[in-house]
Amino acid sequence: MKTRITLYKKLKPEVKKKLQENYGEFEHSVKIIFKSLHEEEDYNALTINQIYQVSLFSDVYPNNAHELFTGSFAFNE
């Protein structure tokens, strides 16, 4: 049986840490982010808005188009 690896599990530690730090102040928004990351396995399944929310509430942004298209700014392979 294949183990499901969600985007939450693929989050880079520094991104996850910042999201958790912002949970107290922005509980509802961060909860929605975590829910979507627990549901999806592929970065391509996220909407532009969801990607923006991850960046906004983790304060981690892509440095170039490649990082944005692949999600490597926030997620491990």
KAMO-V43314 format. One record per residue. SS is DSSP state (hx for helix, st for strand, lp for the rest). NEAR is the number of other ideal C-beta (glycine too) atoms within 12 Angstrom. Layout:
ss=<SS:SS>
near=<NEAR:NEAR>
This chain:
ss=<lp:lp:lp:lp:lp:lp:hx:hx:hx:hx:st:lp:hx:hx:hx:hx:hx:hx:hx:hx:hx:hx:lp:lp:lp:lp:hx:hx:hx:hx:hx:hx:hx:hx:hx:hx:hx:hx:hx:lp:lp:lp:hx:hx:hx:lp:lp:hx:hx:hx:hx:hx:hx:hx:hx:hx:hx:hx:lp:lp:lp:lp:lp:lp:hx:hx:hx:hx:hx:hx:lp:lp:lp:lp:st:lp:lp>
near=<3:5:7:14:18:21:32:27:19:26:32:23:16:17:35:27:17:25:34:22:16:26:20:13:13:21:15:15:23:27:19:21:37:30:17:27:34:18:17:27:20:18:30:15:17:28:15:14:14:26:32:19:29:40:27:21:34:33:18:29:18:22:13:11:10:11:19:22:15:20:29:21:26:39:35:19:13>
